[in-house]
């Protein structure tokens, strides 16, 4: 078991607006920022507290570095943690090696998020999803052919994300929520609204949009090299992501 200095965040306050900004990357439990592109534990904690209850059965179909799993263990939520990358499953299992006053059921499994046959229809109380932003960060260096982070074409990526959305809609209970954090990108200096493209796919499968939260990206610092490039090439640095909260009605 890992030795923990701080089990829960200090001075935590639940968010109540549509703009979220967290400078810290999570210094409690086993959280760390080593996994590229992992989402802030503050985001996950806010989502879990607002959209689920203790004892609920949650799903994270792309668990990554294990942030959602750690927060579920701390907040007493049962969780099915999936990922197509065995490295992510290994990291998640390691992150869960700490003592907590709660002992929810947390199961990890190697799996493609486009196919959730292990789950029955309407069996999940809340879904949290932080997918790759197409190939902005490649998580398997093309060693895993089905990895969504290998897809460069944005339309193709959105087509595959719609398959994910269909499965998430199927397994989610009526009236419950699905949260997805995703950002935009640029191609040939032109802005590509990837977040809204993915949002449309979730709406297409039947979800309704409950919230659109703007999250400030603190790891995109407008200093040095990129400030110079921004001015020289006349483009603005993207420093926000969209946190969509969908509801199955």
C-alpha positions in Angstrom: 0.0 0.0 0.0 1.2 3.5 -0.8 1.9 5.9 2.0 -0.5 8.8 1.8 0.2 12.2 3.4 -3.1 13.7 2.4 -6.2 11.5 1.8 -8.6 14.2 0.6 -8.1 17.7 -0.9 -7.7 20.7 1.4 -10.1 23.6 1.1 -12.3 21.8 -1.5 -15.5 23.7 -2.6 -18.0 22.3 -5.0 -18.3 24.3 -8.2 -21.6 26.1 -9.0 -20.9 28.0 -12.2 -20.2 27.0 -15.9 -16.6 28.0 -15.7 -14.1 25.8 -13.9 -10.5 26.5 -13.2 -8.1 24.3 -11.2 -4.5 25.4 -11.0 -3.5 22.3 -8.9 -3.2 18.9 -10.5 -4.3 16.9 -7.4 -1.9 16.4 -4.4 -4.0 14.0 -2.4 -4.3 10.2 -2.3 -2.3 8.7 -5.1 -3.1 11.4 -7.7 -0.2 12.7 -9.9 0.2 14.4 -13.3 2.6 11.9 -14.8 0.0 10.4 -17.2 -0.2 12.7 -20.2 -3.6 14.3 -20.7 -5.1 13.0 -17.5 -8.0 15.1 -16.2 -7.9 17.0 -12.9 -9.1 15.2 -9.8 -11.0 18.4 -9.0 -13.1 17.9 -12.1 -13.8 14.3 -11.3 -14.7 15.0 -7.7 -17.1 17.7 -8.6 -18.8 15.5 -11.2 -19.1 12.5 -8.8 -20.5 14.6 -6.0 -23.0 16.5 -8.1 -24.3 13.7 -10.4 -24.1 10.5 -8.2 -24.7 9.1 -4.8 -22.8 6.8 -2.5 -23.2 3.2 -3.5 -24.0 4.1 -7.1 -22.5 2.1 -10.0 -20.3 4.3 -12.2 -18.5 3.7 -15.5 -15.4 5.2 -16.9 -14.8 3.6 -20.3 -11.4 5.2 -20.8 -9.8 5.2 -17.4 -6.4 6.4 -18.4 -4.2 7.1 -15.4 -6.9 6.1 -12.9 -8.1 9.5 -11.7 -11.8 8.4 -11.7 -11.0 5.2 -9.9 -9.1 6.9 -7.0 -12.0 9.4 -6.5 -14.5 6.6 -6.5 -12.6 4.8 -3.8 -12.4 8.0 -1.7 -16.1 8.9 -2.3 -17.6 5.4 -1.9 -18.8 4.8 -5.5 -18.7 1.5 -7.2 -16.9 1.6 -10.6 -16.2 -0.3 -13.8 -12.9 1.1 -15.1 -12.2 0.2 -18.7 -9.4 1.0 -21.2 -8.1 -0.4 -24.4 -4.5 0.1 -23.3 -3.1 -2.4 -20.8 -0.7 0.2 -19.6 -3.7 2.3 -18.4 -5.2 -0.6 -16.6 -1.8 -1.3 -14.9 -1.5 2.3 -13.8 -5.1 2.4 -12.5 -4.5 -0.8 -10.4 -1.4 0.7 -8.9 -3.1 4.0 -8.1 -5.7 2.1 -6.1 -3.1 0.7 -3.8 -3.9 2.9 -0.8 -6.1 2.6 2.3 -9.5 4.3 2.4 -12.3 4.4 4.9 -14.5 3.1 2.1 -14.4 -0.2 0.2 -16.5 0.2 -2.9 -16.4 -2.4 -5.7 -13.9 -1.2 -8.3 -13.3 -3.5 -11.3 -10.7 -2.8 -14.0 -10.9 -4.5 -17.4 -9.1 -4.3 -20.7 -11.9 -3.3 -23.2 -12.8 -1.1 -26.2 -15.3 1.5 -25.2 -17.3 1.0 -28.5 -18.4 -2.4 -27.2 -19.8 -2.8 -23.7 -21.4 -6.2 -23.9 -20.5 -7.0 -20.3 -23.1 -4.4 -19.2 -26.8 -4.8 -19.3 -29.1 -2.1 -20.7 -29.7 0.7 -18.1 -27.4 -0.7 -15.5 -25.2 2.4 -14.9 -25.9 5.4 -12.6 -23.3 7.8 -14.0 -20.7 7.8 -16.8 -17.5 9.8 -16.7 -15.5 10.0 -20.0 -12.3 11.8 -20.9 -11.4 10.5 -24.3 -8.3 11.4 -26.4 -8.7 14.5 -28.5 -8.1 12.5 -31.8 -4.4 12.1 -32.2 -3.2 15.2 -30.2 -1.7 12.8 -27.7 -1.0 9.3 -29.0 -1.3 6.8 -26.1 -0.1 3.6 -27.8 2.2 4.8 -30.6 0.0 2.8 -33.0 0.8 -0.5 -31.3 -2.9 -0.8 -30.6 -4.8 -0.5 -33.9 -8.2 0.2 -32.2 -6.8 3.0 -30.1 -8.9 6.2 -30.8 -5.8 8.3 -30.3 -4.3 6.9 -33.5 -7.1 8.6 -35.6 -5.9 11.7 -37.3 -9.0 12.4 -39.4 -11.5 14.3 -37.2 -14.6 13.1 -39.0 -13.5 9.5 -38.6 -12.7 10.1 -35.0 -16.2 11.5 -34.4 -17.7 8.5 -36.2 -16.0 6.2 -33.7 -17.0 8.4 -30.8 -20.6 8.1 -31.9 -20.2 4.3 -31.4 -19.0 5.0 -27.9 -21.9 7.4 -27.3 -24.4 4.7 -28.5 -23.1 2.2 -26.0 -23.0 4.8 -23.2 -26.6 5.7 -23.9 -27.6 2.1 -23.9 -26.1 1.2 -20.5 -27.1 4.4 -18.7 -30.3 4.5 -16.6 -33.1 6.8 -17.6 -32.8 10.2 -16.0 -29.1 9.7 -15.2 -26.1 11.7 -16.5 -23.0 11.2 -18.7 -20.1 13.7 -18.5 -17.4 14.0 -21.1 -14.4 16.4 -21.1 -13.0 17.1 -24.6 -11.0 20.0 -26.2 -10.6 21.5 -29.6 -7.6 21.5 -31.9 -6.1 23.2 -35.0 -5.3 21.9 -38.4 -3.2 24.0 -40.8 -3.6 27.0 -38.4 -7.4 26.8 -38.6 -9.6 26.2 -35.5 -11.3 22.8 -35.5 -14.3 22.7 -33.0 -13.7 19.0 -32.1 -15.6 19.3 -28.9 -18.8 20.5 -30.6 -18.4 17.9 -33.3 -18.3 15.2 -30.7 -21.2 16.9 -28.8 -23.4 16.6 -31.9 -22.7 12.8 -32.0 -23.9 12.4 -28.4 -27.0 14.4 -29.2 -27.6 12.3 -32.3 -27.8 9.0 -30.3 -30.4 10.5 -28.0 -28.7 12.4 -25.2 -29.8 15.9 -24.2 -27.4 18.5 -23.1 -27.7 19.4 -19.5 -24.6 21.6 -19.1 -21.7 23.0 -21.1 -18.9 23.8 -18.7 -15.8 25.7 -19.9 -12.7 24.4 -18.2 -9.5 26.5 -18.1 -6.4 24.6 -19.3 -3.6 25.6 -16.9 -1.0 23.3 -18.5 -1.1 25.5 -21.7 1.0 28.4 -20.6 1.2 31.3 -23.0 4.9 32.0 -22.5 8.1 31.7 -24.5 8.1 29.7 -27.7 4.4 29.5 -28.2 3.8 33.2 -27.6 6.3 33.9 -30.3 4.7 31.4 -32.6 1.2 32.7 -31.9 2.3 36.2 -33.0 4.4 35.1 -36.0 1.7 32.8 -37.4 -1.3 34.8 -36.3 -3.2 32.2 -34.2 -4.4 32.1 -30.6 -3.4 29.4 -28.2 -6.3 27.2 -27.1 -6.6 27.3 -23.3 -10.0 25.9 -22.7 -11.8 22.6 -22.9 -15.5 21.7 -22.9 -17.0 19.6 -20.1 -20.4 18.5 -21.5 -22.9 16.9 -19.1 -25.6 14.9 -21.0 -28.8 13.4 -19.6 -30.7 10.4 -20.8 -34.3 11.4 -20.7 
